[in-house]
Amino acid sequence: MSALLPTYARSELAFARGEGAYLFTASGDRYLDFASGVAVTALGHAHPHLVKTLNDQAKKLWHVSNLHVIPEQERLAERLCDATFAERVFFANSGAEAVECSIKAARRYHYKNGASERYRLITFEGAFHGRTLATIAAGGQQKHLEGFGPPVDGFDRVAGFDIEVVKAAIGETTAGVLIEPIMGEGGMREVSGRFLQDLRALCDREGILLILDEVQTGIGRTGRLYAHEWAGIAPDIMATAKGLGGGFPIGACLTTEAVGSAMTAGSHGSTFGGNPLAMAVGNAVLDVVLEDGFLENVAQMGLRLKQRLAALKDEHADVIEEVRGQGLMLGLKSKVPNTKLLEALRAGNLLTVQAGDNVVRLLPPLIVGEAEIDLACETIDAACVVLKRDAVATT
Ligand SMILES: *Cc1c(COP(=O)(O)O)cnc(C)c1O
């Protein structure tokens, strides 16, 4: 029996090392990693620039607390601001913390502007924002809330992506709208650019804030640095994490000056957030992701993979119902239970991630090449054949 809390349904697999898009078990079995630690290892495993940066930093300084200036933190914040809508950044250690800070910042903005009654956020059915008490309330999923007492107050959930429904949900206590540009855990459900544009306009009209959870969609995952860029809009607040550290735990809340300036000294904090190790690695991730042509290549590889998957869907329509997502954040809506498809892929040494709505997520590292995409598609093809054969055998 494991000494760990039984909070995860784990596979039997354990990995000893990784290299690029591949993971290796202790006995040397090779797996193609289209999970990336759930969209975290953006540059694959053991990327030389990240390894060198972390080693160099480890010899110099690990941690000093936010009681002092951390130059690498200032630098990463400036670079994130230069590359996005943002004017201010708060560093945390995880996605949930980044969203938590976003929720607090939204409330604090209205408080500072004399509207402390505006503390509620409109959220969307099927969303996922993390596992803290506030973020499970924001996500509003029963399976995450069950047994943990009264949900944190302040979230009004709406169904679907209908601007009239959102409009009707806005009241005198509404502080803003919180949404993921693509629902990752929720089943790779894409939000249209048009809906994001409508939300932006609605928030402006109502004097409320648009908050994006780009924890999974961010850092190039969709072929732009942040997914909302495809819609040509900017949020007031954005949570980012996962890919930003390339495997080192980092989260960040990005805001406009108007929002960020409301978070005055003492209003929020984190012991580990923005420490020198994390910041060195975050800067190293940006060195690569912001290189000329890197994001264009992600978009191109994403398109290639999506086209191949669409062809596989046509060929195996009894296993794959739909291909979803954008860039290298793709999903297969399965006709068989998604766990069955995921296990068949794993049996073919391809790692993927389960999602809601009976979807299997494909989240390759952003450095993935054509050969790996071809290998993944061959494995999916073979798995579909096996699943069909099994289905025939049992009927
Ligand atoms: C993963 C995720 C989170 C939570 O991140 P943690 O690092 O697990 O706390 C929040 N929002 C979205 C959209 C995510 O995908």
The ligand as an SDF file (V2000), in Angstrom:
LIG
                    3D

 15 15  0  0  0  0  0  0  0  0999 V2000
   -4.2170   22.9050  -14.3700 C   0  0  0  0  0  0  0  0  0  0  0  0
   -5.1420   24.0560  -14.3400 C   0  0  0  0  0  0  0  0  0  0  0  0
   -5.3460   24.8130  -13.1660 C   0  0  0  0  0  0  0  0  0  0  0  0
   -4.7350   24.4350  -11.8470 C   0  0  0  0  0  0  0  0  0  0  0  0
   -3.3390   24.4270  -11.8700 O   0  0  0  0  0  0  0  0  0  0  0  0
   -2.5420   23.7200  -10.6700 P   0  0  0  0  0  0  0  0  0  0  0  0
   -1.1030   24.0340  -11.0070 O   0  0  0  0  0  0  0  0  0  0  0  0
   -2.8620   22.2770  -10.7110 O   0  0  0  0  0  0  0  0  0  0  0  0
   -2.9730   24.3530   -9.4200 O   0  0  0  0  0  0  0  0  0  0  0  0
   -6.1680   25.9190  -13.2430 C   0  0  0  0  0  0  0  0  0  0  0  0
   -6.7700   26.2680  -14.3850 N   0  0  0  0  0  0  0  0  0  0  0  0
   -6.6150   25.5610  -15.5220 C   0  0  0  0  0  0  0  0  0  0  0  0
   -7.2960   26.0110  -16.7710 C   0  0  0  0  0  0  0  0  0  0  0  0
   -5.8060   24.4250  -15.5390 C   0  0  0  0  0  0  0  0  0  0  0  0
   -5.6710   23.7180  -16.6550 O   0  0  0  0  0  0  0  0  0  0  0  0
  1  2  1  0
  2  3  1  0
  2 14  2  0
  3  4  1  0
  3 10  2  0
  4  5  1  0
  5  6  1  0
  6  7  2  0
  6  8  1  0
  6  9  1  0
 10 11  1  0
 11 12  2  0
 12 13  1  0
 12 14  1  0
 14 15  1  0
M  END
$$$$
